Amino acid sequence: MKIRSFIGKAVLSLAITGGFSAVSLAEDPVFGIAIHGGAGTIKRSNLAPEKEAEIRAVLKQARDAGYQILETGGSGLEAVIAAVEILENSPHFNAGKGAVYTHDGEHELDASIMRGDTLQAGAVAGVKRVEHPITLARLVMERSRHVLLSGKGAERFAVKQGINLVNNAMFDTEFRYQQLMRSKQASLSVNNLPTEFKVGTVGAVALDKDGNLFAATSTGGMTNKQYGRIGDSPIIGAGTYANNDSCAVSATGHGEYFIRYQVAADICARVRYKGESARSAGEAVIHDVLLPAGGTGGVIIIDNKGNVSMPFNTAGMYRASRTSTGEDQVLIYKKR
């Protein structure tokens, strides 16, 4: 009896002092991140081993930068920003320094970000002199009354927020310039444009330890685009969406279709209202809704339980994911 009494008092003492509580017995919170660097005609035969290795290295670097923030208890907002900024810095992807050219030989950049706890969102479109459009999208979300700013107005806002504007030529790459030349020489229209000219975006989605979801997307748009064309990447609900009640999505593909079919929001709605898994919702929208209509591309998804899905209907999609439950992958081609 004395032993039982002693144990009982010890347990009571631990409970009172905070050394023993329901919190300490609870499982560690699940968290994770997924990123993409665009979808398209990505085949082993078209990608030199050296270039493939470089791309995989950048994908891993971006993913791990975001994951480390999550692992140390940081916000998913910081995680997706960190990942996307690394991808914007890489000439291998159609965003930031690797952005495609417009018909006029310039670069017009779009980006958006959304948080799933408050449904706040920010986006920019058609900016030419902002090194990291995703960072400006965040400032629109946090420091303005608006969701989407475009062109020179967005750049004036950037200056007011202390962002130094850059020369548009800093986004130049020879590879993208040659793409523009091929597009012009072939007199390609949107209707007969090969997939490689229509798709290409970077993005990240994350679930942090607080249970909050975030999504971010950034792009250079479509090769040879004209008239200030804007695709799905800065459109909340089309290329980017996050809601703590369901999932977070970032898309890449032929933007006109992603806008028409509200791809990102549709996936989250299927999860929230129909009770579908993130995987089944993503597969249905990408393969059964988008593809029959003529839309090509893919998405990355993470739900509020940390499940990741990355469906696409093209030959390949640059993608990577890492979660606290053990998922750890960097992928380019379709799984066999």
Solvent accessible surface area in square Angstrom, and as a share of the most:
residue,aa,sasa,rsa
1,M,180,0.80
2,K,179,0.76
3,I,131,0.66
4,R,180,0.66
5,S,54,0.35
6,F,145,0.60
7,I,96,0.49
8,G,42,0.40
9,K,139,0.59
10,A,38,0.30
11,V,70,0.40
12,L,109,0.54
13,S,57,0.37
14,L,86,0.43
15,A,51,0.39
16,I,131,0.66
17,T,104,0.60
18,G,55,0.53
19,G,53,0.51
20,F,82,0.34
21,S,42,0.27
22,A,85,0.66
23,V,126,0.73
24,S,76,0.49
25,L,127,0.63
26,A,63,0.49
27,E,162,0.72
28,D,126,0.65
29,P,68,0.43
30,V,56,0.32
31,F,14,0.06
32,G,0,0.00
33,I,0,0.00
34,A,0,0.00
35,I,0,0.00
36,H,0,0.00
37,G,4,0.04
38,G,2,0.02
39,A,5,0.04
40,G,4,0.03
41,T,65,0.38
42,I,18,0.09
43,K,104,0.44
44,R,132,0.48
45,S,102,0.66
46,N,101,0.52
47,L,18,0.09
48,A,53,0.41
49,P,104,0.65
50,E,121,0.54
51,K,64,0.27
52,E,32,0.14
53,A,61,0.47
54,E,89,0.40
55,I,0,0.00
56,R,72,0.26
57,A,60,0.47
58,V,25,0.15
59,L,0,0.00
60,K,104,0.44
61,Q,102,0.45
62,A,0,0.00
63,R,3,0.01
64,D,16,0.08
65,A,27,0.21
66,G,0,0.00
67,Y,14,0.05
68,Q,103,0.46
69,I,49,0.25
70,L,0,0.00
71,E,83,0.37
72,T,118,0.69
73,G,46,0.44
74,G,23,0.22
75,S,43,0.28
76,G,0,0.00
77,L,8,0.04
78,E,68,0.30
79,A,0,0.00
80,V,0,0.00
81,I,13,0.07
82,A,25,0.19
83,A,0,0.00
84,V,0,0.00
85,E,46,0.21
86,I,34,0.17
87,L,0,0.00
88,E,1,0.00
89,N,66,0.34
90,S,8,0.05
91,P,74,0.47
92,H,41,0.18
93,F,1,0.00
94,N,3,0.02
95,A,0,0.00
96,G,1,0.01
97,K,64,0.27
98,G,0,0.00
99,A,0,0.00
100,V,5,0.03
101,Y,13,0.05
102,T,7,0.04
103,H,68,0.30
104,D,119,0.61
105,G,34,0.33
106,E,63,0.28
107,H,0,0.00
108,E,26,0.11
109,L,0,0.00
110,D,1,0.01
111,A,0,0.00
112,S,0,0.00
113,I,0,0.00
114,M,7,0.03
115,R,51,0.18
116,G,3,0.03
117,D,57,0.29
118,T,77,0.45
119,L,86,0.43
120,Q,88,0.39
121,A,10,0.08
122,G,0,0.00
123,A,0,0.00
124,V,0,0.00
125,A,0,0.00
126,G,18,0.17
127,V,0,0.00
128,K,65,0.27
129,R,106,0.39
130,V,1,0.01
131,E,58,0.26
132,H,36,0.16
133,P,0,0.00
134,I,0,0.00
135,T,39,0.22
136,L,0,0.00
137,A,0,0.00
138,R,50,0.18
139,L,18,0.09
140,V,0,0.00
141,M,10,0.05
142,E,81,0.36
143,R,145,0.53
144,S,31,0.20
145,R,223,0.81
146,H,94,0.42
147,V,75,0.43
148,L,72,0.36
149,L,33,0.17
150,S,61,0.40
151,G,23,0.22
152,K,161,0.68
153,G,31,0.29
154,A,0,0.00
155,E,18,0.08
156,R,161,0.59
157,F,27,0.11
158,A,0,0.00
159,V,84,0.48
160,K,170,0.72
161,Q,46,0.20
162,G,61,0.59
163,I,36,0.18
164,N,131,0.67
165,L,48,0.24
166,V,32,0.19
167,N,108,0.55
168,N,26,0.13
169,A,56,0.43
170,M,62,0.28
171,F,0,0.00
172,D,69,0.36
173,T,29,0.17
174,E,116,0.52
175,F,101,0.42
176,R,22,0.08
177,Y,89,0.34
178,Q,75,0.33
179,Q,5,0.02
180,L,2,0.01
181,M,48,0.21
182,R,105,0.38
183,S,0,0.00
184,K,74,0.31
185,Q,145,0.64
186,A,57,0.44
187,S,92,0.59
188,L,37,0.18
189,S,57,0.37
190,V,82,0.47
191,N,150,0.77
192,N,91,0.46
193,L,11,0.05
194,P,57,0.36
195,T,29,0.17
196,E,66,0.30
197,F,9,0.04
198,K,31,0.13
199,V,13,0.07
200,G,11,0.10
201,T,6,0.03
202,V,0,0.00
203,G,0,0.00
204,A,0,0.00
205,V,0,0.00
206,A,0,0.00
207,L,3,0.02
208,D,3,0.02
209,K,73,0.31
210,D,118,0.61
211,G,35,0.34
212,N,30,0.15
213,L,0,0.00
214,F,1,0.00
215,A,0,0.00
216,A,0,0.00
217,T,0,0.00
218,S,0,0.00
219,T,7,0.04
220,G,0,0.00
221,G,8,0.07
222,M,6,0.02
223,T,2,0.01
224,N,21,0.11
225,K,9,0.04
226,Q,72,0.32
227,Y,209,0.79
228,G,46,0.44
229,R,44,0.16
230,I,67,0.34
231,G,4,0.04
232,D,7,0.03
233,S,4,0.02
234,P,2,0.01
235,I,54,0.28
236,I,48,0.25
237,G,9,0.09
238,A,3,0.02
239,G,0,0.00
240,T,0,0.00
241,Y,43,0.16
242,A,0,0.00
243,N,11,0.06
244,N,39,0.20
245,D,83,0.43
246,S,1,0.01
247,C,0,0.00
248,A,0,0.00
249,V,0,0.00
250,S,0,0.00
251,A,0,0.00
252,T,1,0.00
253,G,6,0.06
254,H,9,0.04
255,G,1,0.01
256,E,42,0.19
257,Y,44,0.17
258,F,0,0.00
259,I,63,0.32
260,R,155,0.57
261,Y,86,0.33
262,Q,115,0.51
263,V,0,0.00
264,A,0,0.00
265,A,28,0.21
266,D,38,0.20
267,I,0,0.00
268,C,3,0.02
269,A,39,0.30
270,R,47,0.17
271,V,23,0.13
272,R,108,0.39
273,Y,156,0.59
274,K,136,0.58
275,G,64,0.61
276,E,41,0.18
277,S,64,0.41
278,A,3,0.02
279,R,144,0.53
280,S,52,0.33
281,A,0,0.00
282,G,0,0.00
283,E,65,0.29
284,A,22,0.17
285,V,0,0.00
286,I,0,0.00
287,H,64,0.29
288,D,101,0.52
289,V,41,0.24
290,L,0,0.00
291,L,78,0.39
292,P,100,0.63
293,A,39,0.30
294,G,37,0.36
295,G,0,0.00
296,T,25,0.14
297,G,0,0.00
298,G,0,0.00
299,V,0,0.00
300,I,0,0.00
301,I,0,0.00
302,I,0,0.00
303,D,11,0.06
304,N,56,0.28
305,K,147,0.62
306,G,6,0.06
307,N,81,0.42
308,V,14,0.08
309,S,4,0.02
310,M,22,0.10
311,P,6,0.04
312,F,18,0.07
313,N,19,0.10
314,T,11,0.06
315,A,35,0.27
316,G,0,0.00
317,M,0,0.00
318,Y,25,0.10
319,R,8,0.03
320,A,0,0.00
321,S,0,0.00
322,R,65,0.24
323,T,6,0.03
324,S,47,0.30
325,T,98,0.57
326,G,61,0.59
327,E,54,0.24
328,D,90,0.46
329,Q,44,0.19
330,V,30,0.17
331,L,38,0.19
332,I,1,0.01
333,Y,20,0.08
334,K,110,0.47
335,K,141,0.60
336,R,252,0.92
